[in-house]
Amino acid sequence: MHDGAPCHKGRSVTQFLAVHEIEILLWPWGMLESEMKKKTITNKQNLIDELISVWARNDKIRNDCMELVHSMPALLWHLTKSRLIYQIQH
């Protein structure tokens, strides 16, 4: 899985992910960014207010972000375990 960053969208990376059936996640901040692009931001305080507004009224963004945050400890545990197994085998 990856976050959709431009460096992860190159042809070789895309092919590798497809061959190994690695899931590409839809990250909640992409949805947040999409909502924010609809706004006219004029200053820092306006940005903060709009972010809070979008967060407060969009249950999907808020819930997806919270789910992602709460999943991080398990994800990190699995990554650490995988790395240790790889190091032992090689």
ABEGO torsion letter per residue (X at the ends): XBAGBAAAABAAAAAAAAAAGBBBBBBAAAAAAAAAAABBBABAAAAAAAAAAAAAABAAAAAAAAAAAAAAAAAAAAAAAAAAAAAAAX
